[in-house]
C-alpha cells in the first residue's frame, strides 16, 4: 500500500493538527462524535503482533478508516470516531485505505503528547508491516497538574457503555481538547518544538527517527544490537550512535532501557505479575540488573514501588 497522503512541511502539519482539534471540539459540542472503547479483557498480557502502552491513547479519526485488533474484539473507526485505549490494552492497528490520517493523544502519569499519523510508514523497518500507521508530526504538551489528573480520570472507565460513562467521556474529551488547543497556541513556523522537547518520531534526523521506531517495536524483547539497527537504517553503527546522541540527547542503549523501564513501572501496579516476570516481559533476562537500573532511573526499587502502591509500606 502506498500512502495517498502527500508529505507536508512542519508548519503545514502543525496547522493541520490544530484544525483537527477544532473539528472534534465542534463534533462533541454538536453531539456528533462516536465514542468507542474496547472490552477490558487481556490487559497487560503480551500478544504476538500487538503492543500495549503505559499511557492512555485516544484516537481521533480524520481520514480513511482503521482496524484495531484487541484480545476480545475488533473495532473499526471511521472519520468522526473517537477511540479510547486504556494503559495495558494490547492492540494492533491497520489502516484500511491509502488516505488514512488520525490525531492521537497519549496521556500518561508524567507526560502528555499528541501526534498526527499516516499510513503506511515511509520505509520498511524491523519488522515491516503493511498498513501500520506511522507518526509524521508530534507535539509535546506541558507537564502540569491537568494531564496527570486527566490520566487518573480516564483510567476509571469501565467500558460498560452506560449513559453516565458516555457523558463523562464526552465532558473529559471536551475539556482535554479545549485545554490543549489553548496551550498549543498558534501553529509552529519551524521545526523547533514550542516547548523545546524532541519528539520520539520527529528528532530532526530521519535515521534517528527510524532507529527510534525500531526500538519501540522491540519494547517487549531484548533490544536489537546497535549494528542491527544501523544496518536497517543504512549507516555504520558509529555514525548512528553519534547521530542518536546529537539529536536525542542520550545513547541508544539508555534510550532503550528508559523506554522499557517506563513500561515496566506501569505494569508493576498490576499484582498479577511478580518482578521477575515483569523484567522478562521487557527483555531483561537478569532480574538483579533490572532492579538496579530501575532504582537508578526512578530513585526507588520495583519492590518499594509495589509496597507503596499496596499500602504495605
C-alpha positions in Angstrom: 0.0 0.0 0.0 1.4 3.4 -1.0 0.3 6.4 1.1 -2.2 8.6 -0.6 -1.2 11.5 1.7 1.4 14.0 0.4 4.2 14.6 3.0 3.8 18.2 4.2 6.0 20.7 5.9 6.3 21.1 9.7 4.1 24.3 9.6 1.5 22.6 7.4 1.3 19.6 9.8 1.2 21.9 12.8 -1.8 23.9 11.3 -3.5 20.6 10.4 -3.1 19.3 14.0 -4.8 22.4 15.4 -7.6 22.2 12.7 -8.2 18.6 13.8 -8.6 19.7 17.4 -11.1 22.4 16.4 -13.0 19.9 14.3 -13.5 17.4 17.2 -14.4 20.2 19.6 -17.2 21.0 17.2 -18.3 17.4 16.8 -18.5 16.9 20.6 -20.4 20.2 21.0 -22.9 19.1 18.4 -23.1 15.5 19.9 -22.0 14.1 16.5 -18.8 12.2 17.6 -19.0 8.5 18.0 -17.0 7.5 21.2 -15.8 3.9 21.4 -13.8 1.8 23.8 -12.7 -1.9 23.8 -13.7 -4.5 26.3 -11.1 -4.6 29.1 -10.0 -8.2 28.6 -6.4 -9.4 28.2 -5.0 -6.3 29.8 -1.2 -6.3 30.3 -0.8 -9.6 28.5 1.7 -9.8 25.8 0.3 -10.9 22.5 2.2 -11.7 19.3 2.0 -8.9 16.8 0.3 -6.5 19.3 1.6 -3.8 21.6 0.4 -2.1 24.7 1.4 1.2 26.2 1.8 2.6 29.8 -0.4 5.6 28.8 -3.9 6.2 27.7 -4.2 6.7 24.0 -7.2 8.5 22.4 -7.6 8.2 18.6 -9.5 10.8 16.7 -10.0 9.5 13.1 -9.7 12.3 10.5 -9.4 10.5 7.1 -9.9 6.9 6.0 -10.5 4.1 8.5 -8.5 1.9 10.8 -9.0 -1.6 12.1 -8.0 -2.2 15.8 -7.5 -5.8 16.9 -7.9 -6.3 20.7 -7.8 -9.5 22.7 -11.6 -9.9 22.8 -12.8 -7.9 19.7 -12.1 -5.9 16.6 -13.1 -2.3 16.3 -13.2 -0.3 13.1 -13.1 3.5 13.3 -14.0 5.9 10.6 -13.9 9.7 10.2 -15.5 11.4 13.2 -15.0 8.4 15.5 -13.0 8.6 18.8 -11.5 5.5 20.3 -10.2 5.2 23.9 -7.4 2.7 24.6 -6.5 2.4 28.2 -3.0 1.6 29.5 -2.0 -2.1 29.1 -4.6 -2.9 26.4 -2.8 -5.0 23.7 -3.8 -3.8 20.2 -2.8 -3.9 16.6 -3.7 -1.1 14.2 -4.1 -1.4 10.4 -5.0 1.4 8.1 -7.6 0.1 5.7 -7.1 2.7 2.9 -4.4 5.0 1.5 -5.9 8.3 2.7 -5.7 7.3 6.4 -4.8 10.0 8.9 -5.6 10.4 12.5 -4.8 12.5 15.6 -3.6 10.6 18.7 -3.3 11.9 22.2 -1.0 9.9 24.6 -1.7 10.8 28.2 0.4 9.4 31.0 1.2 10.0 34.7 4.1 12.3 33.9 3.8 13.3 30.3 1.3 14.1 27.5 1.8 14.5 23.8 -0.2 14.3 20.6 0.7 13.4 17.1 -0.7 13.1 13.6 -0.3 9.6 12.0 -0.5 8.5 8.4 0.0 5.0 6.9 1.9 3.1 5.9 5.4 4.2 7.2 7.7 5.8 4.7 10.2 2.8 4.7 10.2 -0.8 5.8 11.9 -1.4 9.2 12.1 -4.4 11.5 9.5 -5.8 11.5 8.0 -4.5 8.3 4.2 -4.5 8.4 2.0 -3.1 5.6 -0.6 -0.5 6.6 0.8 0.2 10.1 0.1 3.9 11.0 3.3 5.9 11.4 3.5 9.2 13.3 4.6 12.0 11.0 4.3 15.0 13.3 4.3 15.3 17.1 4.0 18.0 19.7 4.5 17.6 23.4 2.2 19.2 26.0 3.2 20.9 29.2 3.7 18.7 32.2 1.3 20.2 34.7 -1.4 19.1 37.1 -4.0 18.9 34.3 -2.8 15.8 32.4 -1.9 13.6 35.3 -5.4 14.3 36.8 -6.9 13.5 33.4 -5.0 10.3 33.2 -6.4 9.2 36.5 -9.9 10.1 35.5 -9.6 8.3 32.1 -8.4 5.1 34.0 -11.8 5.0 35.8 -13.6 4.0 32.6 -15.1 0.5 32.7 -16.1 0.3 29.1 -19.6 -0.6 30.1 -21.2 1.8 27.6 -23.6 3.2 30.1 -25.1 6.7 29.6 -23.3 8.1 32.6 -20.0 6.8 31.3 -20.6 8.2 27.8 -21.5 11.6 29.3 -18.3 11.5 31.4 -16.2 10.7 28.5 -17.7 13.5 26.4 -17.0 16.1 29.1 -13.5 14.9 29.7 -12.7 14.9 26.0 -14.1 18.4 25.5 -12.0 19.7 28.4 -8.9 18.0 27.1 -9.3 19.3 23.6 -10.0 22.9 24.7 -7.1 22.9 27.2 -4.6 21.6 24.7 -5.8 23.9 21.9 -5.3 26.9 24.2 -1.9 25.6 25.4 -0.5 24.9 22.0 -1.2 28.4 20.7 -0.6 29.2 17.0 0.8 26.7 14.5 4.6 26.1 14.5 6.5 28.1 11.9 9.7 26.0 12.1 11.0 22.5 13.0 11.6 23.6 16.7 9.1 22.5 19.3 7.3 25.2 21.2 8.2 23.5 24.4 11.8 22.6 23.5 11.2 18.8 23.7 12.4 16.5 21.0 9.6 14.2 19.7 10.2 10.5 19.7 9.5 10.4 16.0 10.5 13.9 15.0 14.0 14.2 16.3 15.1 16.3 13.4 17.0 13.5 11.7 15.5 10.8 9.5 17.8 8.0 10.5 17.3 8.7 14.2 13.5 8.7 13.7 13.8 5.2 12.0 16.1 3.9 14.8 13.6 5.1 17.4 10.7 3.3 15.6 12.7 0.1 15.6 13.4 0.4 19.3 9.7 0.9 20.0 8.8 -2.2 18.0 11.2 -4.2 20.2 10.0 -2.9 23.6 8.8 -6.4 24.6 12.0 -8.2 23.7 15.8 -7.8 24.2 16.7 -4.7 22.2 18.3 -5.3 18.8 22.1 -4.6 18.7 23.2 -1.2 17.6 24.8 -2.9 14.5 21.3 -4.4 13.6 19.6 -1.0 13.9 22.3 0.7 11.9 22.0 -1.9 9.1 18.3 -1.3 9.0 18.7 2.5 8.6 21.7 2.1 6.2 24.6 3.6 8.1 27.5 2.5 10.3 27.0 1.8 14.0 29.4 4.5 15.0 27.7 7.1 12.7 24.2 6.1 14.1 25.4 6.3 17.7 26.8 9.8 17.0 23.6 11.0 15.3 21.4 9.5 18.1 23.3 11.2 20.9 23.3 14.5 19.0 19.6 14.5 18.2 18.1 12.5 21.0 20.5 13.6 23.8 21.2 10.1 25.0 22.8 6.9 23.9 20.8 4.2 22.1 21.2 1.8 25.0 20.0 4.3 27.5 17.0 5.2 25.3 16.1 1.5 25.0 16.4 1.0 28.8 14.4 4.1 29.7 11.6 3.2 27.3 11.4 -0.3 28.8 11.6 0.9 32.4 8.7 3.3 31.8 6.5 0.4 30.6 7.7 -1.8 33.4 6.9 0.8 36.1 3.3 1.0 34.8 2.9 -2.8 34.9 4.2 -3.1 38.5 0.9 -1.7 39.6 -0.7 -5.0 38.5 -0.2 -7.5 41.3 -0.8 -10.4 39.0 2.9 -10.3 37.9 5.9 -10.7 40.0 9.0 -8.5 39.5 10.9 -11.3 37.6 8.0 -11.8 35.2 7.8 -8.0 34.5 11.6 -7.9 33.9 11.3 -10.8 31.5 8.4 -9.2 29.7 10.6 -6.3 28.7 13.6 -8.2 27.7 15.6 -8.1 30.9 16.8 -11.7 31.5 18.7 -10.7 34.6 16.3 -9.6 37.3 19.1 -8.2 39.5 20.2 -5.9 36.7 16.6 -4.8 36.0 16.2 -3.9 39.7 19.5 -2.0 39.7 18.8 0.2 36.7 15.1 0.7 37.7 16.3 2.1 41.1 18.9 4.3 39.3 16.2 5.6 36.9 13.4 6.4 39.4 15.1 6.5 42.8 13.3 3.6 44.3 13.2 -0.2 43.7 10.4 -2.0 41.9 9.5 -3.7 45.3 9.4 -0.4 47.1 7.0 1.0 44.5 4.7 -2.1 44.7 4.7 -1.9 48.5 3.8 1.8 48.4 1.0 1.2 45.9 -0.4 -1.6 48.0 -0.3 0.4 51.2 2.0 -2.1 52.9 5.0 0.3 53.2 
